[in-house]
Amino acid sequence: MANDEIYDEITKALEAGEPVALATVAQTLGSTPRKTGAKMVVRADGSFAGTIGGGCGEGEVWQEAMDALEDGRPRLVEVDLTEPTDGEDKICGGVMRIFVERLNPDQA
């Protein structure tokens, strides 16, 4: 999903009076599934559009986005893909830092 589509999703939600959380890859170190600037938007119902890389790292960012929707606080989430896991979804070997922020309808 291109960033234009992400912005369309954000606009639709905000115009409908619904807040969203925007997760943006702010920094990458080493091999990562997505690069700086990749975005994912998360709605209050838990649905989302876009991706910051999939796997359990994306699940962690999704949870932080849900928390940001609840408390309104921005956060920087570090997803470490260097640690071995029982699964095979952390195969990249890098680190991503993702900025997560709540966007409110009154900001539209």
Number of C-alpha atoms within 10 A of each C-alpha: 11 10 13 9 12 20 15 11 19 25 16 12 19 18 14 10 13 17 22 27 27 26 30 23 23 18 14 19 14 11 15 21 19 15 17 16 15 20 25 25 26 25 21 17 9 12 9 17 15 18 20 25 19 15 14 15 19 16 13 15 25 25 14 21 31 21 19 21 23 13 10 16 12 19 16 16 20 18 19 17 22 15 11 12 10 6 9 10 14 21 16 15 15 17 19 25 19 24 20 29 22 23 21 18 15 10 7 11
